[in-house]
């Protein structure tokens, strides 16, 4: 990336004059506050966003793989078919090899036809072996199991948002690109899946650039941190914990420099307020220096903000109760004869594996979805 800037009208710089290059195999974590431009940076790298200033391009012949926060799947295909799309031409080669093998079983083939099939099969086999294609079925099954993907024959139109993201992540990893661009890759993954992904990425021979708020993921995977702060990109060699230590030192240095500038301005202002006669002995250069100091751009400080949430109305004895609740999607049963009562003032954590029905439970409590049997009292 050379001089990349992204401006939101009328004049807010999300990214400001970013210069970035990295060696193949680097593992980079991108950090920054919400709205700092992390997802925008990945979209520019992936070629999804062309509305920017400057230049951005990968090294020649490197293949990019991009996981957005809301990935797109082919709604006309099943889970397994969407994942197989990640194989690209390898899927076509495997299919052609199988077709050739079936044709070769035909006893009515002439020697010339058989010879052509054998020759063609050899060409296809070379392409498959060059891509380590004979192990692909095993790799797909391992990845689907590790990421807790839904069954391969499920239509993607029935998937939740979290399930769709896991299918898209599996498809991306199977495609085996040279550079992985991952926007919040651990979202909707349980602890075991995150541990598997950390191990996979740490062993991945290519480059990984990941936007994430998961500090443990960054500690275990990242070798570099790119911080986006007020439009600027600040690189650091090390993992998250090491970056955090130097961040504290850098902020202290910035505060010290600002205090020094403030004292200089106060001293010069006192001199400027002197009578003209008192200033005659002073050089005009000092007055010019003071004016330049005043005109220096002031970096906007990110202040601690507090959100005040007013207390709601006083709750009665009944807060949330479930009575005989049952919910299923087709053959997949989420709840049956669910009974619980949440007392006033309780703080409840809802846990469970992906697809267990946690989000569905909340939607039913607020009335956005109805149970198959039973009811909620709120």
Secondary structure, DSSP 4 states (H G I P E B T S, - for coil): -EEEEEEETTTEEEEEEE-----TT-EEEEE--TTSSHHHHHHHHHTS---SEEE--PPTTPPEEEE-TT----TTSBHHHHHHGGGTHHHHHHHHHHHHHHHTT-TT--HHHHHHHHHHHHHHHHHHHHTTGGGHHHHHHHHHHHTTPPPTTSBGGG--HHHHHHHHHHHHHHH--SEEEEESTTTT--HHHHHHHHHHHHH-SSEEEEE---HHHHHHH-SEEEEEETTEEEEEES-HHHHHHHHHHHHHHHHHHHHHHHHHHHHHHHHHTS-HHHHTTS-HHHHHHHHHHHHSPPPPP-----------PPP-S-SEEEEEEEEEETTEEEEEEEEEEEPTT--------TTSSHHHHHHHHTTSS--SEEEEE-
